Amino acid sequence: MGAMYRIPITGVVYSAANAPMDLLEIVPAANQLVIVHELKWGNRASELSEALRLVIFHGYTTAGSGGATPTPRPLSQQYAAAGLTTVRSGATTPASTAGVDTGTEPWNALSGGHILPTPEAREEITGSDRLVFHLPDSPAAADLTLDGFCIIEVRGG
């Protein structure tokens, strides 16, 4: 097993004005393998029940822009910095160009979303890839403020 990290997702404003957008974008360094163990997100600013989607993409060649660049935090003091090439949350200009849709996760604005795959179903990316968790829909609520986290394992690097 590699080093384990938590990527915080904090205060991502998701609204009709900035949709579509990327909840999270991860790009490993050239010699790394990143495995996504868990992704959890929820809304802290709306009381509207609304069905939305999160789409998982691999292979985009153009990075998103805007948003924040959260620092992956080690889950153990024995781990050094993650050394990823890019981590971006809340990109208001989504990543683009030739991405492959690997799945869609429906979620509700009131209850949030949670992806906790079995080991054999975890998303894996290498330094030649970009993994994007994309929010394609325009929410009906004025603003959703999303918080959450992503647990990743980093091997190599």
N, C-alpha and C positions, 0 to 999 in steps of 0.2 A: 504494500500500500504506500502511496505517496503522501506528501504533505497536504493537510486539510486546512481550508480557508473558508471564511464567511464573508460574502460580499454584501454590504448593507445597501438597501434600496430605501431611500428616505425622501419624502416630500415630493414625489414625482406628480406634477399636475397634469392630469389627463382630461381633456375636454374636447368638445366639437371643434374649437378653434385651433387646436394643435394635433388633431387626429388626421391621419394615422401617425403613430409614433412607436419607438422602440422602448420597451420596458428595460431591457438589459442587452448589452452587446459584449461579448467576450472574444478576445483574440490572444491565443497563447504565443509565447516566444517561439522562435524557429525550432528549437530542440525540445519542446514541451508537449506533453499529452495532458489535456484537461478533461476530467470526467465530472459531469454534473450529477451530484447526489440528491439535491433537493432544491426546489424553487417554491417560495411561498410569498404571496403578496395579498394585500387587502386595502380597503378604502377606509379612510378616517373622516371623510367630509361630506358624505351624501347619505340621505335616508331613502333613496329611491332604489327599489328592486329592479334590476335591469340585467338581461342576459347579454354577455359580451364574449369575445373570443381572444385567445392568445395563440398566435401561430409561431411555430418553431422553424427557423430557417438555418441552413448551413450554406456556406460557400459564397456569400456576398463578397464582392471585390471592392466596393466603395463603402467606407465607414460612414456611420451616421454623424450628425453634428448637433450641437446644443446639449442641454442637459448637464449632468454632473459626471465626475470621474471618481467614483468611490474607490477607496483603498481596500483590497482584500485583507481581512484580518486573520492571522493564524489562530487555529483552534488550540494550539499547544505552543508554549514558549520555546520549544525546541526547533520550531520551523522558522526559517529565514523569510524575508519578503517574497511574495509570490513570483515577482518578475515577469508578469504578463505584459504583452505588448500593449493591449488596449482593454480597458474596462470602462463602459459608459452606461449610465442609467438615465432614462428620460430623454433620449435623443429626439428632438422635435423635427429634425430632418432625418428620416429613417435611412438605414443602410440600404444599398441597392446594387443592382447588376448581377443577374444570373444566380440568384439564390435558389436552393432546393427546399421546398416545403416538406418537412418531415413529420408534421402532425399539427393538429389544432386541439386546444384545450378550452372547452367552454367554461365560463365562470360567471358569477353573479356579483354585481356591484356591492351588495350588502354583505355577502359572506366571503368574498375574495376567492383566490384560487390557490391550489396546492398541488405541486407535482412532486411525487415521492416514488420514483420508479424502482422496480426490483433491479438487482445488480446487472442482469443481462439486458435490461431495457434502458440503461442510462445513456444519455447523450455523451459522445466522445468527440473531441476536436483536437487537431494537431496544429502546429505552427503555420501550416499552409491553409488553414480554414478560419472562418469567422462564424460564430454562433450568435444568433439574434433571436430574442424573445420579443415578438412584434405584436402590437395592439392595432389591428386594422380598422376597428369600428369607431364611429363617432358616438360617444355616449350622450344620452338624452339629458342627463344631469348637467347643470351648469359647469361644475368642476368636480372631478374625483381627485382626491389626494391620496396617492398610493405609497404604502410603506411595505417593506418585506425584507427578504434576504435570499441569497443563493449560496448553497454549500457546494464547494468544488474540491476536487482532489487534483493536485498538480504532480505529475511525474516528469522527471528530467529537468533540465535547466540548471 
